[in-house]
Amino acid sequence: WLGHIRSILLGARQMCECLGKGVSVLVHCSDGWDRTPTLAALAQIILDDAYRTRRGFARLVEKEFCSFGHKFGDRVGHHDPNYRSLERSPVFLQFVECVWNLSVQYPTAFEFNEEFLRLVVKHLYSCRFGTFLLNSEYERKASGVFVQTDSLWSHLLGSPLVPLAT
């Protein structure tokens, strides 16, 4: 586990170093919905303090994971009553752990703390909010998740996220 976390953080650091030198970076894992959003989101957290606020973190997760099709349903296993799917993988949990590591190393750089991250992880598995259900934004819209459930961010932030301009 710690070896994976270290590799992810090293990858994000390498991306930031390249970007800091004005070198373009292309990030793409085999499918594009696991390591790609993880590395891209971590680099943005490191480089842009706006994503180190609660609202900024929520926007980043929505943008990099929810909107770009991270397969929460398959990776978390909400749909599998036996929890035996070979698609299960703690990708988002690893991302949150990496953010936690950064927040511990640089506590004054973050508006949120461990408790905020714990609540995000708790509700990743709780199924109480529609934010992390199913495998894509398309599936969440088609199944009516947004009508039937609240957003985790409205609960944690006290107000809904205003959609980003497209």
Secondary structure, DSSP 8 states (H G I E B T S, - for coil): -HHHHHHHHHHHHHHHHHHHTT-------SSSSSHHHHHHHHHHHHH-GGGGSHHHHHHHHIIIIITTT--HIIIIITT-TT---TT---HHHHHHHHHHHHHHHSGGG-SS-HHHHHHHHHHHHH-SSGGG-SSSHHHHHHTTHHHHS--HHHHHHSS-------
